[in-house]
Every structure is written in structure tokens, then in C-alpha cells.
């Protein structure tokens, strides 16, 4: 059961579900710490990437004299 869950985690995060019942995901994630940890890591990564997207473009440039 782990492989289908792990393969569908990104879709699960987006709410798409890849044809899998979201209740199955919820039940598996409640019982499986490995898959739940992977989901938390994906959520953190998505948050980090969104924060980069929301940053002003000029904030990526180093200050003069760096």
C-alpha cells in the first residue's frame, strides 16, 4: 500500500487524488508514520517554494560590495 500512497502524495496535496479515495489516503497516513513524514516534508518543500515565488525579484540580488 505504501507505493501507491507515496506516488500520489503530490496529487493528494493539490486535492487531485489521482483517482484514489482521499479517505484511503487519510486512513493510511494516520496509521503509517513513514508516509505521514514524507507528506510533511512535501508540504514544507511546497511552502518554501511558494515563499520564493512571493519574494520580490530584487531581494535575490546581493547588496553592493558583497
Beta strands, then each sheet from edge to edge (+ up, - down):
end
